Amino acid sequence: MRWTRGELAQHGRRRGGHEATLARLDLEDKANESHDGVHDRSHDTDHDHRPSGFARCAPSRADAPARRVVQLVLGLVGFGVATALMLHSGQGAMPWAVLDQGIVDRTGLAYGWVVLGVGLLVMLAWIPLRQRPGVGTVANIIVISMVIDPALWLLELVLPEPALVAGVALALAGIVLLGVSTAAYVGARLGPGPRDGLMTGLVQLTGRPVWAIKTAIEVSVVVLGVLLGGTFGWATVVFAFGVGPVVQVSARWLAPAGLTGHR
């Protein structure tokens, strides 16, 4: 069948109009689908009655009181054992012990009284730093003092006079264990010990990282202790520079909410 020129033109106009109509209908269908999708999602949202930030409001296992108490006790026990490891190693005492020794040499006071006096003086520094004692502060004094002597007795029984290699191993183990234990009991956030309260207070005041503040305190204490006549070894130096980073790394798991926040 042949088409004339006029019929071809008229057919083309009809076909073009038909295609335009189909295109317009297709756009309308897509717009309706998009609107229905938005409506469905908003409808689903309307039926979700959870408040904004629900995940943040949910209680965390790390915040459970029982878990925090257990972590506090284990951290303090570990701290006492770590102290005994370093003392028994014969490779050098901890920085605060060097300071205690220096004060004992200068004053002639008993070691226990010096430790108590230094702790009280350090707690006076809490006042301008706005630190508050807690259950952990009291537990720090009691638990550590109860653990050190039995730990030393056991070490003396198992390894009476450690040789150089054994002494080095004991000292390094003590440094690592003490750093982990510090992160554990401070991370429980039931109140830090006197010396760690000084650390957390300075972290809050200065905004500096924990490892930097911890290292600065330990180095300052060692220098003061040596000037007063205290003795130290290579383990003291390694402790002063190494325990801060150990605390910082351990805090990622043992103190997920941080070491210095308030509850």
Solvent accessible surface area in square Angstrom, and as a share of the most:
residue,aa,sasa,rsa
1,M,203,0.91
2,R,228,0.83
3,W,124,0.43
4,T,84,0.49
5,R,209,0.76
6,G,51,0.49
7,E,76,0.34
8,L,98,0.49
9,A,48,0.38
10,Q,76,0.34
11,H,89,0.40
12,G,40,0.38
13,R,167,0.61
14,R,162,0.59
15,R,151,0.55
16,G,37,0.36
17,G,40,0.39
18,H,109,0.49
19,E,92,0.41
20,A,56,0.43
21,T,49,0.28
22,L,91,0.45
23,A,55,0.43
24,R,129,0.47
25,L,88,0.44
26,D,68,0.35
27,L,121,0.60
28,E,84,0.38
29,D,79,0.41
30,K,120,0.51
31,A,60,0.47
32,N,89,0.45
33,E,118,0.53
34,S,70,0.45
35,H,124,0.55
36,D,77,0.40
37,G,22,0.21
38,V,79,0.45
39,H,108,0.48
40,D,79,0.41
41,R,152,0.55
42,S,51,0.33
43,H,89,0.40
44,D,93,0.48
45,T,92,0.54
46,D,103,0.53
47,H,114,0.51
48,D,65,0.34
49,H,162,0.72
50,R,151,0.55
51,P,88,0.55
52,S,113,0.73
53,G,19,0.18
54,F,98,0.41
55,A,87,0.68
56,R,199,0.73
57,C,98,0.59
58,A,48,0.37
59,P,131,0.82
60,S,56,0.36
61,R,212,0.78
62,A,24,0.18
63,D,54,0.28
64,A,39,0.30
65,P,102,0.64
66,A,75,0.58
67,R,93,0.34
68,R,37,0.14
69,V,75,0.43
70,V,85,0.49
71,Q,17,0.08
72,L,5,0.02
73,V,64,0.37
74,L,117,0.58
75,G,2,0.02
76,L,0,0.00
77,V,54,0.31
78,G,11,0.10
79,F,35,0.14
80,G,0,0.00
81,V,49,0.28
82,A,0,0.00
83,T,10,0.06
84,A,0,0.00
85,L,22,0.11
86,M,2,0.01
87,L,77,0.38
88,H,25,0.11
89,S,4,0.02
90,G,65,0.62
91,Q,29,0.13
92,G,15,0.15
93,A,11,0.09
94,M,24,0.11
95,P,0,0.00
96,W,33,0.11
97,A,9,0.07
98,V,0,0.00
99,L,13,0.06
100,D,6,0.03
101,Q,55,0.25
102,G,0,0.00
103,I,41,0.21
104,V,36,0.21
105,D,98,0.51
106,R,158,0.58
107,T,76,0.44
108,G,64,0.61
109,L,99,0.49
110,A,60,0.47
111,Y,100,0.38
112,G,51,0.49
113,W,176,0.62
114,V,6,0.03
115,V,52,0.30
116,L,82,0.41
117,G,28,0.27
118,V,10,0.06
119,G,7,0.07
120,L,101,0.50
121,L,121,0.60
122,V,15,0.09
123,M,47,0.21
124,L,107,0.53
125,A,37,0.28
126,W,5,0.02
127,I,126,0.64
128,P,105,0.66
129,L,24,0.12
130,R,206,0.75
131,Q,26,0.12
132,R,210,0.77
133,P,85,0.53
134,G,28,0.27
135,V,106,0.61
136,G,0,0.00
137,T,4,0.02
138,V,89,0.51
139,A,17,0.13
140,N,16,0.08
141,I,92,0.47
142,I,87,0.44
143,V,29,0.17
144,I,20,0.10
145,S,66,0.43
146,M,132,0.59
147,V,27,0.15
148,I,34,0.17
149,D,96,0.50
150,P,75,0.47
151,A,14,0.11
152,L,50,0.25
153,W,166,0.58
154,L,95,0.47
155,L,29,0.15
156,E,88,0.40
157,L,115,0.57
158,V,108,0.62
159,L,61,0.30
160,P,74,0.47
161,E,158,0.71
162,P,32,0.20
163,A,72,0.56
164,L,125,0.62
165,V,123,0.71
166,A,29,0.22
167,G,0,0.00
168,V,47,0.27
169,A,59,0.45
170,L,25,0.12
171,A,0,0.00
172,L,80,0.40
173,A,49,0.38
174,G,0,0.00
175,I,7,0.04
176,V,82,0.47
177,L,60,0.30
178,L,2,0.01
179,G,0,0.00
180,V,53,0.31
181,S,5,0.03
182,T,0,0.00
183,A,0,0.00
184,A,9,0.07
185,Y,2,0.01
186,V,5,0.03
187,G,9,0.09
188,A,1,0.01
189,R,39,0.14
190,L,40,0.20
191,G,10,0.10
192,P,21,0.13
193,G,1,0.01
194,P,8,0.05
195,R,55,0.20
196,D,7,0.03
197,G,0,0.00
198,L,29,0.14
199,M,2,0.01
200,T,5,0.03
201,G,1,0.01
202,L,47,0.24
203,V,18,0.10
204,Q,71,0.31
205,L,125,0.62
206,T,71,0.41
207,G,65,0.62
208,R,140,0.51
209,P,53,0.34
210,V,14,0.08
211,W,121,0.42
212,A,19,0.15
213,I,18,0.09
214,K,15,0.07
215,T,18,0.10
216,A,56,0.43
217,I,19,0.10
218,E,3,0.01
219,V,47,0.27
220,S,68,0.44
221,V,11,0.07
222,V,17,0.10
223,V,80,0.46
224,L,90,0.45
225,G,0,0.00
226,V,61,0.35
227,L,124,0.62
228,L,48,0.24
229,G,39,0.38
230,G,8,0.08
231,T,95,0.55
232,F,93,0.39
233,G,22,0.21
234,W,95,0.33
235,A,0,0.00
236,T,0,0.00
237,V,65,0.38
238,V,60,0.34
239,F,4,0.02
240,A,3,0.03
241,F,121,0.51
242,G,22,0.22
243,V,0,0.00
244,G,0,0.00
245,P,56,0.35
246,V,34,0.20
247,V,1,0.00
248,Q,63,0.28
249,V,68,0.39
250,S,12,0.08
251,A,13,0.10
252,R,165,0.60
253,W,173,0.61
254,L,47,0.24
255,A,6,0.05
256,P,85,0.53
257,A,59,0.46
258,G,29,0.28
259,L,18,0.09
260,T,33,0.19
261,G,40,0.39
262,H,152,0.68
263,R,146,0.53
